[in-house]
Amino acid sequence: MADPETPAANQGPVIISSSSSERAPIIYFDGASCFGHHNGAIQIELAANLLMPVGAAVRVDVVQTAHLRCSVAAALALREALDKALAMYQQGQQQPPAEDIPAVKN
């Protein structure tokens, strides 16, 4: 039996159906409110903050936006994708700002 924590080495190219791309939900979250595992499935609850006016003040309500369930292999793949996306973001932050082009040249 294969180790569930080690992704298969030669899975071949993955082709995502174009018919599903437009229908996939966009999930926004401000954080993970809790996490765990059950029967081999990783469980993560994603939550977002809602600003609710209360008279002249504002109350912050936290609501669940998604219940993420996946295998250990899928969780590892998600972690790898997040690490790579964060590395791309950090690399973009370290690049010097583009040189301003003057509106009028002498």
All heavy atoms as an XYZ file, in Angstrom:
775
protein
N       0.844     -1.186      0.000
C       0.000      0.000      0.000
C       0.884      1.242      0.000
O       1.884      1.308      0.703
C      -0.914     -0.033      1.214
C      -1.891      1.082      1.254
S      -3.084      0.689      2.552
C      -3.780      2.260      2.781
N       0.532      2.248     -0.749
C       1.327      3.476     -0.854
C       1.184      4.307      0.409
O       0.162      4.281      1.089
C       0.885      4.286     -2.069
N       2.240      5.045      0.723
C       2.229      5.954      1.870
C       1.310      7.129      1.539
O       1.542      7.853      0.571
C       3.652      6.434      2.148
C       3.742      7.363      3.339
O       2.717      7.585      4.004
O       4.847      7.858      3.618
N       0.252      7.384      2.341
C      -0.683      8.466      1.997
C      -0.080      9.857      2.139
O      -0.614     10.813      1.614
C      -1.841      8.268      2.990
C      -1.229      7.531      4.133
C      -0.145      6.680      3.536
N       1.065      9.959      2.824
C       1.684     11.268      3.003
C       2.686     11.593      1.899
O       3.224     12.689      1.851
C       2.361     11.360      4.373
C       1.363     11.284      5.504
C       1.959     11.621      6.840
O       3.009     12.279      6.870
O       1.372     11.237      7.855
N       2.953     10.638      1.016
C       3.892     10.854     -0.072
C       3.140     10.840     -1.393
O       2.596      9.803     -1.778
C       4.981      9.755     -0.082
O       5.594      9.714      1.202
C       6.019     10.028     -1.149
N       3.082     11.996     -2.093
C       2.392     12.014     -3.383
C       3.076     11.097     -4.381
O       4.293     10.895     -4.330
C       2.494     13.479     -3.833
C       2.900     14.247     -2.624
C       3.602     13.289     -1.706
N       2.321     10.488     -5.274
C       2.885      9.615     -6.297
C       3.836     10.400     -7.181
O       3.576     11.545     -7.542
C       1.759      8.999     -7.123
N       4.954      9.781     -7.554
C       5.995     10.477     -8.313
C       5.604     10.724     -9.767
O       5.839     11.792    -10.308
C       7.290      9.672     -8.251
N       5.014      9.742    -10.422
C       4.704      9.863    -11.853
C       3.199      9.843    -12.065
O       2.631      8.866    -12.529
C       5.366      8.732    -12.637
C       6.872      8.814    -12.573
O       7.423      9.902    -12.569
N       7.537      7.661    -12.512
N       2.544     10.924    -11.744
C       1.104     10.983    -11.894
C       0.691     11.395    -13.305
O      -0.450     11.230    -13.673
C       0.505     11.965    -10.890
C       0.654     11.505     -9.463
C       0.056     12.493     -8.491
O      -0.296     13.603     -8.854
N      -0.052     12.104     -7.250
N       1.598     11.947    -14.072
C       1.249     12.413    -15.398
C       0.596     13.777    -15.345
O       0.313     14.302    -14.270
N       0.350     14.366    -16.505
C      -0.244     15.708    -16.521
C      -1.694     15.688    -16.042
O      -2.423     14.739    -16.296
C      -0.145     16.119    -17.986
C      -0.111     14.830    -18.730
C       0.598     13.846    -17.830
N      -2.055     16.730    -15.344
C      -3.431     16.874    -14.875
C      -4.142     17.823    -15.830
O      -3.651     18.910    -16.114
C      -3.469     17.444    -13.440
C      -4.898     17.720    -13.008
C      -2.781     16.487    -12.488
N      -5.292     17.400    -16.325
C      -6.070     18.233    -17.227
C      -7.348     18.622    -16.496
O      -8.122     17.756    -16.076
C      -6.394     17.498    -18.538
C      -5.087     17.118    -19.244
C      -7.285     18.344    -19.424
C      -5.264     16.222    -20.435
N      -7.555     19.923    -16.315
C      -8.741     20.425    -15.643
C      -9.795     20.726    -16.688
O      -9.538     21.437    -17.656
C      -8.414     21.681    -14.812
C      -7.399     21.322    -13.732
C      -9.673     22.280    -14.211
C      -6.902     22.491    -12.936
N     -10.967     20.201    -16.489
C     -12.054     20.400    -17.432
C     -12.413     21.879    -17.522
O     -12.607     22.548    -16.508
C     -13.282     19.608    -16.984
O     -14.398     19.950    -17.770
N     -12.497     22.389    -18.731
C     -12.849     23.799    -18.911
C     -14.299     24.066    -18.520
O     -14.663     25.194    -18.200
C     -12.602     24.233    -20.361
O     -13.406     23.469    -21.238
N     -15.130     23.044    -18.504
C     -16.535     23.257    -18.156
C     -16.724     23.517    -16.665
O     -17.749     24.051    -16.262
C     -17.379     22.057    -18.585
O     -16.997     20.915    -17.833
N     -15.745     23.162    -15.842
C     -15.891     23.364    -14.403
C     -15.261     24.663    -13.919
O     -15.574     25.135    -12.826
C     -15.260     22.191    -13.651
O     -13.853     22.197    -13.834
N     -14.396     25.261    -14.688
C     -13.648     26.429    -14.237
C     -14.532     27.613    -13.884
O     -14.325     28.278    -12.883
C     -12.636     26.855    -15.301
O     -11.705     25.825    -15.502
N     -15.526     27.894    -14.707
C     -16.378     29.060    -14.473
C     -17.347     28.842    -13.319
O     -17.843     29.790    -12.729
C     -17.187     29.421    -15.736
C     -16.330     29.902    -16.885
C     -15.771     28.754    -17.707
O     -16.278     27.628    -17.619
O     -14.800     28.984    -18.444
N     -17.629     27.607    -12.984
C     -18.623     27.310    -11.944
C     -18.014     27.116    -10.564
O     -18.743     27.020     -9.586
C     -19.397     26.059    -12.331
C     -20.195     26.258    -13.594
C     -21.071     25.050    -13.873
N     -21.548     25.139    -15.239
C     -21.336     24.223    -16.163
N     -20.693     23.137    -15.864
N     -21.793     24.386    -17.381
N     -16.700     27.036    -10.482
C     -16.057     26.805     -9.184
C     -16.237     28.029     -8.290
O     -16.069     29.162     -8.736
C     -14.565     26.528     -9.386
N     -16.607     27.814     -7.027
C     -16.815     28.966     -6.139
C     -15.496     29.633     -5.766
O     -14.446     28.995     -5.735
C     -17.460     28.343     -4.899
C     -16.997     26.929     -4.912
C     -16.850     26.544     -6.361
N     -15.561     30.912     -5.509
C     -14.423     31.648     -4.968
C     -14.648     31.727     -3.467
O     -15.686     32.215     -3.018
C     -14.318     33.053     -5.586
C     -14.032     32.926     -7.084
C     -13.245     33.865     -4.880
C     -14.057     34.242     -7.830
N     -13.704     31.236     -2.717
C     -13.843     31.199     -1.263
C     -12.881     32.208     -0.668
O     -11.668     32.105     -0.829
C     -13.547     29.799     -0.709
C     -14.519     28.792     -1.325
C     -13.618     29.791      0.812
C     -14.178     27.360     -1.027
N     -13.434     33.209      0.018
C     -12.609     34.196      0.703
C     -12.618     33.855      2.186
O     -13.646     33.473      2.739
C     -13.142     35.619      0.508
C     -12.302     36.605      1.272
C     -11.134     37.119      0.715
C     -12.625     36.960      2.583
C     -10.334     37.978      1.429
C     -11.823     37.823      3.298
C     -10.677     38.324      2.718
O      -9.869     39.162      3.432
N     -11.466     34.013      2.838
C     -11.422     33.811      4.276
C     -10.338     34.680      4.886
O      -9.374     35.061      4.230
C     -11.207     32.336      4.628
C      -9.888     31.766      4.175
C      -8.849     31.609      5.075
C      -9.694     31.365      2.869
C      -7.634     31.070      4.670
C      -8.491     30.827      2.449
C      -7.456     30.675      3.354
N     -10.553     35.040      6.148
C      -9.576     35.825      6.896
C      -8.692     34.936      7.763
O      -7.665     35.383      8.256
C     -10.286     36.862      7.785
C     -10.971     37.935      6.956
O     -10.319     38.493      6.057
O     -12.158     38.211      7.204
N      -9.099     33.707      7.957
C      -8.307     32.799      8.774
C      -8.946     31.431      8.869
O     -10.046     31.202      8.366
N      -8.227     30.535      9.522
C      -8.745     29.202      9.791
C      -9.197     29.181     11.250
O      -8.392     29.369     12.155
C      -7.675     28.145      9.534
N     -10.499     29.004     11.464
C     -11.025     29.084     12.827
C     -10.705     27.842     13.650
O     -10.554     27.924     14.861
C     -12.532     29.337     12.791
O     -13.175     28.285     12.110
N     -10.619     26.691     13.012
C     -10.217     25.477     13.715
C      -9.851     24.410     12.690
O     -10.120     24.541     11.507
C     -11.305     24.997     14.666
S     -12.912     24.750     13.913
N      -9.217     23.360     13.173
C      -8.767     22.297     12.277
C      -8.645     20.994     13.055
O      -8.615     20.988     14.289
C      -7.423     22.659     11.628
C      -6.343     22.967     12.633
C      -5.532     21.965     13.142
C      -6.158     24.261     13.078
C      -4.565     22.251     14.079
C      -5.176     24.569     14.006
C      -4.377     23.545     14.515
N      -8.569     19.900     12.319
C      -8.407     18.588     12.934
C      -8.380     17.518     11.864
O      -8.153     17.797     10.689
N      -8.619     16.284     12.288
C      -8.702     15.173     11.336
C      -9.684     14.147     11.866
O      -9.938     14.060     13.070
C      -7.323     14.535     11.105
C      -6.752     13.898     12.338
N      -6.984     12.589     12.670
C      -5.986     14.410     13.321
C      -6.364     12.320     13.804
N      -5.750     13.407     14.223
N     -10.277     13.399     10.943
C     -11.243     12.370     11.318
C     -11.241     11.289     10.247
O     -11.409     11.593      9.056
C     -12.643     12.978     11.465
C     -13.676     11.999     11.909
N     -13.673     11.428     13.160
C     -14.738     11.467     11.256
C     -14.697     10.596     13.264
N     -15.358     10.607     12.117
N     -11.031     10.051     10.656
C     -11.013      8.906      9.734
C     -10.094      9.136      8.538
O     -10.438      8.823      7.404
C     -12.428      8.576      9.247
C     -13.285      7.966     10.335
O     -12.758      7.373     11.283
N     -14.589      8.101     10.215
N      -8.938      9.735      8.768
C      -7.962      9.940      7.706
C      -8.172     11.185      6.869
O      -7.392     11.456      5.970
N      -9.225     11.938      7.131
C      -9.496     13.161      6.359
C      -9.055     14.378      7.173
O      -9.355     14.485      8.366
C     -10.975     13.276      6.023
N      -8.346     15.275      6.525
C      -7.958     16.535      7.141
C      -9.189     17.443      7.119
O      -9.901     17.512      6.118
C      -6.796     17.185      6.362
C      -5.583     16.248      6.342
C      -6.440     18.540      6.933
C      -5.028     15.889      7.706
N      -9.433     18.136      8.230
C     -10.586     19.025      8.334
C     -10.106     20.414      8.740
O      -9.401     20.568      9.737
C     -11.560     18.511      9.405
C     -12.071     17.123      9.127
C     -12.962     16.619     10.245
O     -12.730     16.893     11.412
N     -13.997     15.887      9.872
N     -10.481     21.415      7.965
C     -10.121     22.799      8.265
C     -11.360     23.657      8.040
O     -12.020     23.560      6.995
C      -8.968     23.296      7.371
C      -7.738     22.395      7.547
C      -8.621     24.753      7.685
C      -6.615     22.676      6.575
N     -11.680     24.482      9.022
C     -12.809     25.402      8.906
C     -12.260     26.785      8.580
O     -11.394     27.301      9.292
C     -13.605     25.456     10.216
C     -14.024     24.089     10.738
C     -14.793     23.237      9.747
O     -15.614     23.785      8.986
O     -14.573     22.021      9.722
N     -12.729     27.382      7.497
C     -12.304     28.709      7.090
C     -13.348     29.728      7.511
O     -14.544     29.459      7.432
C     -12.102     28.754      5.574
C     -11.098     27.735      5.016
C     -11.015     27.842      3.501
C      -9.738     27.906      5.652
N     -12.892     30.895      7.966
C     -13.808     31.900      8.496
C     -13.433     33.286      7.977
O     -12.284     33.547      7.626
C     -13.772     31.894     10.020
N     -14.435     34.164      7.946
C     -14.227     35.556      7.530
C     -14.878     36.479      8.547
O     -15.824     36.102      9.235
C     -14.829     35.802      6.142
N     -14.344     37.680      8.636
C     -14.887     38.692      9.539
C     -15.966     39.504      8.831
O     -15.796     39.899      7.682
C     -13.783     39.657      9.984
C     -12.690     38.954     10.741
O     -12.923     37.957     11.401
N     -11.489     39.477     10.643
N     -17.061     39.750      9.535
C     -18.112     40.641      9.050
C     -18.167     41.844      9.979
O     -18.169     41.689     11.202
C     -19.478     39.953      9.072
C     -19.705     38.803      8.109
C     -21.110     38.255      8.277
C     -19.477     39.239      6.683
N     -18.197     43.030      9.412
C     -18.337     44.249     10.206
C     -19.816     44.596     10.275
O     -20.458     44.819      9.254
C     -17.544     45.391      9.576
C     -16.044     45.142      9.395
C     -15.389     46.338      8.734
C     -15.391     44.826     10.717
N     -20.340     44.640     11.486
C     -21.758     44.881     11.700
C     -21.935     46.191     12.461
O     -21.399     46.342     13.569
C     -22.376     43.733     12.508
C     -22.163     42.357     11.886
S     -22.908     42.171     10.264
C     -24.614     42.281     10.677
N     -22.664     47.167     11.885
C     -22.873     48.424     12.603
C     -23.800     48.218     13.797
O     -24.817     47.536     13.701
C     -23.511     49.332     11.553
C     -24.118     48.401     10.558
C     -23.301     47.148     10.574
N     -23.404     48.810     14.916
C     -24.212     48.771     16.131
C     -24.248     50.202     16.649
O     -23.330     50.643     17.332
C     -23.613     47.819     17.191
C     -24.453     47.825     18.454
C     -23.463     46.411     16.637
N     -25.282     50.940     16.268
C     -25.341     52.355     16.619
C     -24.176     53.076     15.959
O     -23.965     52.974     14.755
N     -23.382     53.789     16.758
C     -22.213     54.494     16.231
C     -20.961     53.611     16.249
O     -19.913     54.019     15.776
C     -21.958     55.754     17.048
N     -21.077     52.391     16.768
C     -19.926     51.489     16.877
C     -19.993     50.409     15.792
O     -20.928     50.365     14.995
C     -19.902     50.854     18.260
N     -18.988     49.553     15.791
C     -18.928     48.435     14.854
C     -18.601     47.169     15.636
O     -17.699     47.147     16.461
C     -17.842     48.672     13.774
C     -17.683     47.448     12.889
C     -18.173     49.893     12.937
N     -19.372     46.125     15.363
C     -19.129     44.821     15.965
C     -18.557     43.911     14.878
O     -18.969     43.961     13.725
C     -20.445     44.252     16.494
C     -20.300     42.893     17.158
C     -21.635     42.334     17.590
N     -22.321     41.776     16.423
C     -23.596     41.993     16.119
N     -24.342     42.792     16.864
N     -24.140     41.453     15.050
N     -17.597     43.070     15.249
C     -17.015     42.116     14.307
C     -17.615     40.746     14.583
O     -17.481     40.214     15.686
C     -15.479     42.053     14.431
C     -14.907     41.015     13.473
C     -14.866     43.421     14.167
N     -18.314     40.216     13.602
C     -18.829     38.847     13.679
C     -17.946     37.959     12.815
O     -17.503     38.366     11.733
C     -20.265     38.765     13.151
C     -21.282     39.322     14.116
O     -20.929     39.588     15.279
O     -22.448     39.488     13.706
N     -17.691     36.764     13.275
C     -16.908     35.793     12.517
C     -17.873     34.725     12.007
O     -18.646     34.165     12.783
C     -15.801     35.166     13.382
C     -15.026     34.123     12.596
C     -14.867     36.252     13.908
N     -17.830     34.481     10.695
C     -18.705     33.483     10.090
C     -17.867     32.455      9.326
O     -16.822     32.793      8.752
C     -19.736     34.120      9.124
C     -20.670     35.044      9.874
C     -19.051     34.861      8.006
N     -18.323     31.219      9.337
C     -17.659     30.170      8.562
C     -17.941     30.408      7.082
O     -19.092     30.643      6.713
C     -18.172     28.787      8.968
C     -17.935     28.413     10.416
C     -16.473     28.305     10.773
O     -16.030     29.014     11.649
N     -15.738     27.464     10.114
N     -16.903     30.363      6.258
C     -17.096     30.516      4.817
C     -16.906     29.203      4.062
O     -17.357     29.075      2.931
C     -16.140     31.573      4.238
O     -14.797     31.192      4.526
C     -16.430     32.934      4.816
N     -16.216     28.227      4.685
C     -16.022     26.937      4.015
C     -15.611     25.881      5.028
O     -15.004     26.188      6.054
C     -14.953     27.045      2.934
N     -15.967     24.651      4.722
C     -15.559     23.489      5.493
C     -14.654     22.672      4.567
O     -15.147     21.974      3.681
C     -16.766     22.660      5.927
C     -17.818     23.480      6.612
N     -17.702     23.890      7.919
C     -18.987     23.976      6.155
C     -18.774     24.589      8.253
N     -19.563     24.672      7.191
N     -13.359     22.793      4.728
C     -12.400     22.141      3.840
C     -12.128     20.728      4.334
O     -11.765     20.529      5.495
C     -11.099     22.965      3.817
C      -9.975     22.515      2.910
C     -10.425     22.544      1.455
C      -8.769     23.408      3.096
N     -12.320     19.756      3.464
C     -12.052     18.355      3.773
C     -11.192     17.792      2.655
O     -11.493     17.986      1.475
C     -13.346     17.538      3.860
C     -14.351     18.056      4.880
C     -13.808     17.885      6.289
N     -14.766     18.279      7.295
C     -14.821     19.490      7.855
N     -13.992     20.433      7.469
N     -15.694     19.758      8.793
N     -10.121     17.077      3.026
C      -9.257     16.510      1.997
C      -8.418     15.374      2.572
O      -8.311     15.216      3.786
C      -8.366     17.579      1.377
S      -7.255     18.394      2.531
N      -7.789     14.627      1.678
C      -6.866     13.568      2.087
C      -5.559     14.201      2.549
O      -5.305     15.394      2.328
C      -6.594     12.632      0.902
O      -5.866     13.335     -0.097
N      -4.720     13.392      3.178
C      -3.408     13.885      3.606
C      -2.590     14.326      2.385
O      -1.954     15.377      2.401
C      -2.660     12.803      4.418
C      -1.220     13.207      4.683
C      -3.390     12.538      5.727
N      -2.634     13.536      1.304
C      -1.889     13.896      0.092
C      -2.372     15.227     -0.481
O      -1.573     16.053     -0.907
C      -2.010     12.786     -0.952
N      -3.693     15.446     -0.473
C      -4.235     16.710     -0.979
C      -3.837     17.867     -0.070
O      -3.546     18.968     -0.552
C      -5.750     16.617     -1.105
N      -3.804     17.645      1.243
C      -3.383     18.690      2.180
C      -1.917     19.062      1.947
O      -1.557     20.241      1.979
C      -3.595     18.238      3.623
N      -1.084     18.065      1.691
C       0.329     18.342      1.390
C       0.463     19.131      0.089
O       1.278     20.048     -0.010
C       1.122     17.039      1.319
C       1.301     16.314      2.649
C       1.865     14.910      2.424
C       2.203     17.113      3.579
N      -0.337     18.784     -0.913
C      -0.301     19.512     -2.186
C      -0.781     20.951     -1.994
O      -0.211     21.886     -2.572
C      -1.157     18.796     -3.230
N      -1.809     21.152     -1.166
C      -2.294     22.499     -0.877
C      -1.231     23.300     -0.145
O      -0.990     24.465     -0.467
C      -3.584     22.436     -0.053
C      -4.163     23.772      0.386
C      -4.526     24.643     -0.811
C      -5.384     23.547      1.270
N      -0.573     22.689      0.846
C       0.489     23.381      1.579
C       1.623     23.775      0.632
O       2.135     24.894      0.703
C       1.022     22.516      2.715
C       2.138     23.224      3.496
C       2.529     22.506      4.736
N       3.106     21.214      4.435
C       3.454     20.333      5.364
N       3.269     20.598      6.643
N       3.984     19.185      5.023
N       1.993     22.884     -0.283
C       3.047     23.193     -1.250
C       2.633     24.365     -2.146
O       3.425     25.274     -2.411
C       3.368     21.969     -2.101
C       4.463     22.219     -3.121
C       4.745     21.011     -3.998
O       4.064     19.970     -3.870
O       5.649     21.120     -4.842
N       1.379     24.365     -2.608
C       0.894     25.454     -3.459
C       0.892     26.773     -2.690
O       1.281     27.820     -3.238
C      -0.505     25.133     -3.979
N       0.468     26.756     -1.424
C       0.471     27.975     -0.612
C       1.903     28.471     -0.379
O       2.167     29.676     -0.472
C      -0.225     27.724      0.729
C      -1.740     27.579      0.666
C      -2.275     27.066      1.995
C      -2.393     28.890      0.288
N       2.818     27.558     -0.081
C       4.221     27.953      0.116
C       4.793     28.598     -1.139
O       5.480     29.615     -1.075
C       5.072     26.745      0.514
C       4.810     26.268      1.936
O       4.242     27.042      2.739
O       5.180     25.111      2.240
N       4.496     28.023     -2.304
C       5.003     28.569     -3.562
C       4.366     29.922     -3.879
O       5.036     30.832     -4.360
C       4.781     27.582     -4.703
C       5.700     26.376     -4.614
C       5.462     25.401     -5.750
C       6.413     24.226     -5.667
N       6.197     23.266     -6.759
N       3.066     30.067     -3.617
C       2.389     31.347     -3.859
C       2.951     32.426     -2.930
O       3.164     33.577     -3.357
C       0.886     31.204     -3.659
N       3.205     32.091     -1.668
C       3.795     33.054     -0.730
C       5.207     33.431     -1.142
O       5.608     34.597     -1.021
C       3.783     32.485      0.695
C       2.405     32.410      1.345
C       2.461     31.568      2.615
C       1.877     33.799      1.643
N       5.976     32.469     -1.641
C       7.333     32.766     -2.127
C       7.277     33.710     -3.320
O       8.087     34.634     -3.425
C       8.056     31.465     -2.495
N       6.312     33.505     -4.224
C       6.148     34.402     -5.372
C       5.804     35.804     -4.895
O       6.340     36.796     -5.396
C       5.048     33.892     -6.301
C       5.399     32.640     -7.061
S       3.994     31.945     -7.950
C       3.691     33.220     -9.152
N       4.905     35.897     -3.906
C       4.512     37.193     -3.356
C       5.720     37.897     -2.733
O       5.941     39.079     -2.980
C       3.414     36.994     -2.315
C       3.099     38.251     -1.545
C       2.328     39.255     -2.119
C       3.589     38.446     -0.264
C       2.048     40.420     -1.424
C       3.315     39.604      0.434
C       2.548     40.583     -0.145
O       2.284     41.736      0.548
N       6.482     37.172     -1.930
C       7.650     37.770     -1.274
C       8.703     38.209     -2.285
O       9.326     39.243     -2.127
C       8.247     36.793     -0.269
C       7.360     36.601      0.940
C       7.831     35.492      1.852
O       8.658     34.671      1.486
N       7.263     35.449      3.055
N       8.886     37.442     -3.339
C       9.840     37.818     -4.378
C       9.403     39.114     -5.051
O      10.220     39.984     -5.317
C       9.968     36.703     -5.415
C      10.996     36.992     -6.485
C      11.079     35.874     -7.508
O      10.189     35.020     -7.601
N      12.144     35.867     -8.278
N       8.123     39.273     -5.294
C       7.611     40.502     -5.900
C       7.773     41.703     -4.995
O       7.965     42.819     -5.456
N       7.693     41.492     -3.673
C       7.853     42.580     -2.714
C       9.300     43.041     -2.607
O       9.573     44.171     -2.235
C       7.361     42.147     -1.328
C       5.890     41.820     -1.266
C       5.023     43.018     -1.593
O       5.221     44.092     -1.051
N       4.078     42.845     -2.484
N      10.255     42.177     -2.946
C      11.667     42.501     -2.802
C      12.251     43.199     -4.023
O      13.341     43.739     -3.964
C      12.465     41.229     -2.518
C      12.126     40.612     -1.180
C      12.746     39.252     -0.991
O      13.379     38.723     -1.887
N      12.548     38.673      0.175
N      11.542     43.173     -5.134
C      12.064     43.790     -6.345
C      12.018     45.309     -6.210
O      11.076     45.857     -5.641
C      11.270     43.341     -7.561
C      11.468     41.871     -7.857
C      10.755     41.433     -9.115
O      10.177     42.242     -9.815
N      10.797     40.156     -9.400
N      13.049     46.004     -6.732
C      13.034     47.467     -6.650
C      11.877     48.038     -7.451
O      11.446     47.444     -8.446
C      14.382     47.869     -7.264
C      14.798     46.713     -8.103
C      14.199     45.489     -7.459
N      11.328     49.168     -7.007
C      10.210     49.771     -7.749
C      10.662     50.178     -9.161
O      11.813     50.517     -9.389
C       9.840     50.995     -6.909
C      11.028     51.259     -6.045
C      11.742     49.957     -5.860
N       9.728     50.108    -10.062
C      10.015     50.489    -11.444
C      10.387     51.958    -11.509
O       9.854     52.785    -10.760
C       8.810     50.203    -12.326
N      11.307     52.301    -12.400
C      11.746     53.682    -12.559
C      10.610     54.531    -13.139
O       9.954     54.117    -14.085
C      12.960     53.726    -13.499
C      13.546     55.100    -13.652
C      14.767     55.077    -14.564
O      15.524     54.107    -14.535
O      14.940     56.046    -15.317
N      10.370     55.665    -12.533
C       9.314     56.550    -13.032
C       9.742     57.134    -14.371
O      10.873     57.564    -14.562
C       9.050     57.697    -12.046
C       8.347     57.201    -10.791
O       7.676     56.158    -10.867
O       8.487     57.851     -9.744
N       8.803     57.144    -15.300
C       9.053     57.739    -16.614
C       8.530     59.177    -16.558
O       7.346     59.396    -16.278
C       8.343     56.944    -17.710
C       8.885     55.497    -17.733
C       8.515     57.618    -19.069
C       8.148     54.601    -18.662
N       9.397     60.161    -16.800
C       8.928     61.548    -16.737
C       7.886     61.826    -17.815
O       7.946     61.272    -18.914
C      10.192     62.370    -16.965
C      11.216     61.448    -17.497
C      10.801     60.044    -17.133
N       6.923     62.667    -17.474
C       5.867     63.019    -18.419
C       6.406     63.880    -19.552
O       5.940     63.814    -20.673
C       4.732     63.746    -17.689
N       7.382     64.723    -19.244
C       7.958     65.623    -20.239
C       9.475     65.416    -20.262
O      10.108     65.414    -19.221
C       7.646     67.102    -19.908
C       8.288     68.039    -20.911
C       6.154     67.321    -19.833
N      10.016     65.222    -21.460
C      11.455     65.062    -21.580
C      12.063     66.372    -22.057
O      11.492     67.079    -22.856
C      11.796     63.947    -22.562
C      11.374     62.597    -22.066
C      11.834     61.505    -22.990
C      11.435     60.155    -22.454
N      11.966     59.087    -23.258
N      13.242     66.677    -21.559
C      13.942     67.902    -21.979
C      14.769     67.675    -23.204
O      15.311     66.725    -23.493
C      14.833     68.430    -20.854
C      13.974     68.896    -19.678
O      12.824     69.243    -19.864
N      14.553     68.867    -18.526
